[in-house]
Amino acid sequence: MIEPWLSLIGLGENGRDGLSTAAKAALDAAEIVIGGPRHLDLIDAGARGRPWPVPFDVTQVLGLRGRRVAVLASGDPFWHGAGGSLAVHLELGEWRAFPAPSTFSLAAAHLGWRLEEVACIGLHAAPYARLLPHLAPDARALCLMRDAGAVHALANWLVAQGFGPSRLWRMEALGGPRERITTSTAAVLANMPPDGIAPVAVAIQAAGSPGMPLATGLPDELFAHDGQISKRPIRAVTLSALAPRAGEHLWDIGLGSGSISIEWLLAAPRSHATGIESDAIRAERARANAEALGVADRLTIATTRAPEGMNSLDRPDAVFIGGGASEALLTALWHLVPEGTRIVANAVTLESETLFARWSAEKGGQLLRIDLAEAHPLGRMRGWQSARPVVQWSVTR
């Protein structure tokens, strides 16, 4: 049996008084206590106390393996806390955890919100656009914030997204003697000077904009592009064929505006995408689109040309080829990706159609021709204007 040497202790704003008997015993037995300056002050750590390094790094704790160490975290160490960051480097049994109520739990209890119906998001080190898929009329979210200035910036961002009428609760130092809760709308808070104490959270009851659609095939207007974009209906069919699943990795060959990768990331939690794009301007535009829709942290962009740049990439679960398919690319891809990889390729040229017909005859899969027409003015009336047909080949390696 592994002897636990590390105690992960969840701490509230009431400090030592809020700890269980077991947590107090673990804290008293520790030779070294590591936490943020606020945490160390709350329990009067004295000479045993060591603050976290800035920027945050778990190396300090891991270097003390075998000694009696206590790590202090706000609330539940495994909900947006240091516990998860440390546990990935440890074996089961090396630590004991003593969680306290999280900020999310304290906020929901104050507001009377069912926690299972609320989006709980850590925005202390993430873009505000992470909220976008969760915002809709009367939707509720609880957000951990970095500081009072971040609360003010979030209110301005909500106004810019059309959610100015949303009701906001600024919740400071919950559960302790300094607790303060104020409420207003995003529009009002955006025009007030930044004010508040840490730790701070924001509760949102959304109002205003109808929000972002959650179906695949988002409006083209959400993406900046130079015409190199899979249009909405084609994108919806393509995402259906790619079949995003949680935690999977996509290769997007010919990234363009990044619309396929971005919708993949929005559809599948914990998923990742690698875009291969030789045009530096398009690569930067795709990165900006990903930032605007809150998924930039899960999109890696390789500014290179396929197939030459594929060897060094982490292997995918699915591959999309949006243009530029060739015999050399398909051959390299077929030998490089693992068995079971889903491949979806779209083409608008006769040469690519011929290539896909031959490969589908040999490798199998589904060959689909997509013909679309849209109504446009025709004199005083309207008529159908056909788009170029798209041939899609989808196959499992």
Secondary structure, DSSP 4 states (H G I P E B T S, - for coil): -PPP-EEEEEE-TTGGGGS-HHHHHHHHH-SEEEE-HHHHHHTT-GGGEEEPPSS--THHHHTTTTS-EEEEEES-TTSSSHHHHHHTTS-TTSEEEE----HHHHHHHHHT--GGGSEEEE-TTS-GGGGGGG-STT-EEEEEESSHHHHHHHHHHHHHTT-TT-EEEEEESTTSTT-EEEEEEHHHHHTSPP---SSEEEEEE--SS-----SSS--GGGS--SS-S--HHHHHHHHHHH---TT-EEEEES-TTSHHHHHHHHHSTT-EEEEE-S-HHHHHHHHHHHHHTT-GGGEEEE-S-TTGGGTTSPPPSEEEE-S---HHHHHHHHHHSPTT-EEEEEE-SHHHHHHHHHHHHHH--EEEEE--EEEEEETTEEEEEEPPPEEEEEEE-
